[in-house]
Structures are given as structure tokens and as C-alpha cells.
Amino acid sequence: MENYNYMMSADDIAKELNCSKSHAYKLVRAMNKELSAQGYITMAGKVPKAFWAHKMYGYKMAGN
């Protein structure tokens, strides 16, 4: 698990959704705004994969 990246970049999101990078950045900004409102620290251009899975597919990823 050493090389596991738990964050998704806007580039990763654009590839997964087959959309433009600008649209992916809009999605990331919206999710980061939601996370920030909940009191979480965010990183510009990235969101946690678990949050992405929950928002896009409605499920939560199992923790280790």
C-alpha cells in the first residue's frame, strides 16, 4: 500500500468521466467547497478518492 494515492486529481477525474479538464476542475472545486464547509482541509485540484466514490457512485470505500 506504500504507493497507493488516496487523492484524485482533476486530470484523473477528466479521464474517468471522459470530460474536459476545465469541467473536472469545476467538479473538484465544488467538492472541495463542500468538504471545506464540513470542516475538512482541502487541496486545490484534488479530492479524496473515498469522497469521490461516495459523491459519484453513492458508496463508501472500505478503510484499511
Secondary structure by P-SEA (a helix, b strand, c coil): cccccccccaaaaaaaacccaaaaaaaaaaaaaaaaaaccccccccccaaaaaaaacccccccc
